[in-house]
Amino acid sequence: MKFLCLPGGYCNITSFTTQLGPFADALRALDPTEFFYTQGEFRVYVPDEHAGFFGPPPNWTFASPDGPDQMLINMSDFPRRDTPEDAMNVANDLAGKPTFSCMPAVMDRLIKILDSEGDIDGVIGYSEGAQVAASLCLEETRRLEEFGRTPRLKCAVFFCGWPPIHPATGKLVLATDYEQDAITIPTCHIVGASDPFVDGSMALYNMCDPDTADLFDHGGGHVLPRGKKILDELAPIVRDMIASVS
């Protein structure tokens, strides 16, 4: 299988190749997997106090909000509520209910990558990249229903993901916005129990078909797992998901 790989916000292809490297190696040891990396097109500048976390410049995001970006300020103290959806609604309110009118263009670019490569069957995303990957799953469904385009993505791996931005409206969407599962392809959700944004990951999990969604807790924070023991447990789960759609 070949995966489209989407880095987190404020990262780039070089950084993400390094971050995802141990997982990619562990998976390749079990399955002849390929990885196609891309990055966002909105240039951003990382505050000095966060520079070490996001890697060296240039730094990019996939989606830029309409109006001022309040996310770094408001998300530093992520709200906790009774349900992941309640927490995400409060977080979205704190961020000023941002909209992303750039999303149709972002989706167009990623769809063109899928169509031009021709052999990409899955998507891997981390943090913002997972949110955009989830949006891409919704976009493939929309294009199937409206234009008859056959979806290319057969499965998805979400590291520390958030629920998607709707590819047409540019607004955050949650499971409570749908009458049925929004994402129906098999998914693997890698979350961290110590991640301050873990409710975001669970809100994304709740949007997926529970019969084909695997949940894996690496026990850490908002990071990609890199330890051999953890990856030796995770890689077979992803390998089995690949086998289920191959």
C-alpha positions as CSV (number, residue, x, y, z in Angstrom):
1,M,0.0,0.0,0.0
2,K,1.0,3.6,-0.6
3,F,0.1,6.3,1.9
4,L,-0.3,10.0,1.4
5,C,1.4,11.5,4.4
6,L,0.3,14.9,5.9
7,P,2.4,16.5,8.6
8,G,1.1,18.5,11.6
9,G,0.7,22.2,11.5
10,Y,3.9,24.3,11.5
11,C,5.9,21.3,10.2
12,N,7.3,20.5,6.8
13,I,8.1,17.4,4.7
14,T,11.6,17.1,6.0
15,S,10.5,17.2,9.7
16,F,7.6,14.9,9.2
17,T,9.7,12.3,7.3
18,T,12.0,12.2,10.4
19,Q,9.0,12.2,12.9
20,L,7.2,9.4,11.0
21,G,10.4,7.5,10.2
22,P,10.4,4.9,13.1
23,F,6.7,4.0,12.4
24,A,7.3,3.8,8.7
25,D,10.3,1.5,9.2
26,A,8.3,-0.7,11.6
27,L,5.4,-1.0,9.1
28,R,7.7,-1.6,6.2
29,A,9.2,-4.5,8.1
30,L,5.8,-6.2,8.0
31,D,4.4,-4.9,4.7
32,P,5.8,-3.5,1.5
33,T,4.4,0.0,2.3
34,E,5.3,3.2,0.4
35,F,4.9,6.8,1.7
36,F,4.2,9.9,-0.4
37,Y,4.9,13.1,1.6
38,T,3.4,16.5,1.0
39,Q,2.9,19.6,3.2
40,G,0.8,22.7,3.5
41,E,1.2,25.8,1.4
42,F,0.5,28.5,4.0
43,R,3.9,29.8,5.3
44,V,3.9,30.4,9.1
45,Y,6.5,31.6,11.5
46,V,7.0,29.7,14.7
47,P,7.4,31.7,18.0
48,D,10.8,31.2,19.5
49,E,9.5,29.3,22.5
50,H,7.9,26.6,20.3
51,A,10.7,26.4,17.6
52,G,12.2,23.2,18.9
53,F,8.9,21.3,18.8
54,F,8.0,22.0,15.2
55,G,11.4,21.7,13.6
56,P,13.5,24.0,11.5
57,P,11.9,26.5,9.0
58,P,10.3,26.9,6.6
59,N,7.1,26.0,8.4
60,W,3.7,25.5,6.8
61,T,0.1,24.8,7.6
62,F,-2.5,23.2,5.3
63,A,-5.4,25.5,6.3
64,S,-5.3,29.2,7.3
65,P,-8.4,30.6,9.2
66,D,-10.4,33.5,7.9
67,G,-9.4,36.4,10.3
68,P,-6.8,36.4,13.0
69,D,-5.3,33.0,14.1
70,Q,-6.2,32.6,17.8
71,M,-5.5,28.9,17.9
72,L,-2.1,28.9,19.6
73,I,-3.4,31.2,22.3
74,N,-6.7,29.6,23.1
75,M,-5.6,26.0,22.6
76,S,-2.8,26.2,25.2
77,D,-5.4,25.4,27.9
78,F,-7.8,23.0,26.2
79,P,-11.2,22.7,27.9
80,R,-12.4,19.5,29.4
81,R,-16.1,18.6,29.3
82,D,-18.3,15.5,29.7
83,T,-18.0,14.5,26.1
84,P,-15.4,15.0,23.4
85,E,-18.0,16.8,21.3
86,D,-18.8,19.2,24.1
87,A,-15.1,19.9,24.6
88,M,-14.6,20.6,20.9
89,N,-17.6,22.9,20.8
90,V,-16.1,25.0,23.7
91,A,-12.7,25.0,22.1
92,N,-14.2,26.1,18.9
93,D,-16.0,28.9,20.7
94,L,-12.8,30.0,22.4
95,A,-11.0,30.1,19.0
96,G,-13.7,32.4,17.7
97,K,-15.5,29.8,15.6
98,P,-13.0,30.0,12.8
99,T,-13.9,29.3,9.2
100,F,-11.5,28.2,6.6
101,S,-12.6,29.3,3.1
102,C,-9.3,27.9,1.8
103,M,-10.6,24.3,2.2
104,P,-12.0,23.8,-1.3
105,A,-8.6,24.7,-2.7
106,V,-6.8,22.5,-0.2
107,M,-9.0,19.6,-1.1
108,D,-8.5,20.2,-4.9
109,R,-4.8,20.0,-4.4
110,L,-4.9,16.8,-2.4
111,I,-7.4,15.2,-4.8
112,K,-5.1,16.1,-7.7
113,I,-2.2,14.3,-5.9
114,L,-4.4,11.2,-5.4
115,D,-5.4,11.2,-9.1
116,S,-2.0,12.0,-10.5
117,E,-0.2,9.4,-8.4
118,G,-2.8,6.8,-9.1
119,D,-1.6,4.2,-6.7
120,I,-2.2,5.9,-3.3
121,D,-4.7,3.8,-1.3
122,G,-4.4,5.3,2.2
123,V,-3.7,8.5,4.1
124,I,-1.6,9.1,7.2
125,G,-2.0,12.4,9.1
126,Y,-0.6,13.8,12.3
127,S,-2.4,16.6,14.3
128,E,-3.5,19.2,11.7
129,G,-2.5,16.7,9.0
130,A,-4.9,14.2,10.6
131,Q,-7.7,16.8,10.6
132,V,-7.0,17.5,6.9
133,A,-6.9,13.8,6.2
134,A,-10.3,13.4,7.8
135,S,-11.5,16.3,5.7
136,L,-10.2,14.5,2.6
137,C,-12.2,11.4,3.5
138,L,-15.3,13.6,3.6
139,E,-14.4,15.2,0.3
140,E,-14.0,11.9,-1.4
141,T,-17.5,10.9,-0.2
142,R,-18.9,14.3,-1.4
143,R,-17.4,13.9,-4.8
144,L,-18.7,10.3,-5.1
145,E,-22.3,11.5,-4.2
146,E,-22.2,14.6,-6.3
147,F,-20.0,13.7,-9.3
148,G,-19.7,9.9,-9.3
149,R,-15.9,10.1,-8.7
150,T,-14.7,6.8,-7.2
151,P,-12.9,7.3,-3.9
152,R,-9.2,6.3,-3.9
153,L,-8.6,6.1,-0.2
154,K,-9.3,2.7,1.3
155,C,-8.1,3.4,4.9
156,A,-6.6,6.1,7.1
157,V,-4.2,6.4,10.0
158,F,-4.8,9.3,12.4
159,F,-2.0,10.3,14.8
160,C,-3.4,12.7,17.5
161,G,-6.1,13.9,15.1
162,W,-8.9,16.3,15.4
163,P,-12.3,16.1,13.7
164,P,-12.4,17.4,10.2
165,I,-13.1,20.8,8.7
166,H,-16.0,20.5,6.3
167,P,-14.4,20.6,2.8
168,A,-17.2,22.8,1.5
169,T,-18.3,25.0,4.4
170,G,-14.9,25.4,6.0
171,K,-16.4,24.9,9.5
172,L,-15.5,22.3,12.1
173,V,-17.8,19.3,12.0
174,L,-18.5,16.7,14.7
175,A,-20.3,13.3,15.0
176,T,-23.3,15.2,16.3
177,D,-23.7,16.9,13.0
178,Y,-24.3,13.6,11.2
179,E,-27.1,11.0,11.4
180,Q,-24.7,8.2,10.6
181,D,-20.9,7.6,10.6
182,A,-19.2,10.3,8.6
183,I,-16.1,8.3,7.7
184,T,-16.8,4.7,6.8
185,I,-13.4,3.4,5.5
186,P,-11.3,1.5,8.0
187,T,-9.3,3.8,10.3
188,C,-6.6,3.5,13.0
189,H,-6.6,6.2,15.7
190,I,-3.3,6.6,17.6
191,V,-4.0,8.7,20.7
192,G,-2.0,9.7,23.8
193,A,-3.6,9.5,27.3
194,S,-1.4,12.4,28.3
195,D,-2.3,14.5,25.3
196,P,-4.0,17.7,26.4
197,F,-6.0,17.5,23.1
198,V,-7.0,13.9,23.6
199,D,-10.7,14.9,23.4
200,G,-10.1,16.1,19.9
201,S,-8.7,12.6,19.0
202,M,-11.7,11.0,20.5
203,A,-14.1,13.3,18.7
204,L,-12.5,12.2,15.4
205,Y,-12.8,8.5,16.5
206,N,-16.5,9.1,17.1
207,M,-17.0,10.1,13.5
208,C,-15.8,6.8,12.2
209,D,-17.4,3.4,11.8
210,P,-16.9,1.7,15.2
211,D,-16.8,-1.7,13.5
212,T,-13.7,-0.8,11.4
213,A,-12.0,1.8,13.7
214,D,-9.1,0.7,15.8
215,L,-8.1,2.8,18.8
216,F,-4.5,2.6,20.1
217,D,-3.2,4.6,23.1
218,H,0.5,5.1,23.2
219,G,0.3,6.7,26.6
220,G,2.2,9.8,25.8
221,G,1.4,13.4,24.8
222,H,0.7,15.1,21.6
223,V,3.5,13.3,19.8
224,L,4.2,10.6,17.3
225,P,5.3,7.4,19.1
226,R,8.9,6.4,18.4
227,G,9.8,3.7,20.9
228,K,10.4,0.2,19.6
229,K,8.1,-1.5,22.0
230,I,5.1,0.7,21.2
231,L,5.8,0.5,17.5
232,D,6.1,-3.3,17.6
233,E,2.5,-3.3,19.0
234,L,1.2,-0.6,16.6
235,A,2.6,-1.8,13.3
236,P,0.8,-5.1,13.2
237,I,-2.6,-3.3,13.9
238,V,-2.0,-1.1,10.9
239,R,-0.7,-4.0,8.8
240,D,-4.0,-5.9,9.6
241,M,-6.0,-2.9,8.5
242,I,-4.1,-2.8,5.2
243,A,-4.8,-6.5,4.7
244,S,-8.5,-5.9,5.3
245,V,-8.7,-3.6,2.3
246,S,-6.2,-5.2,0.0
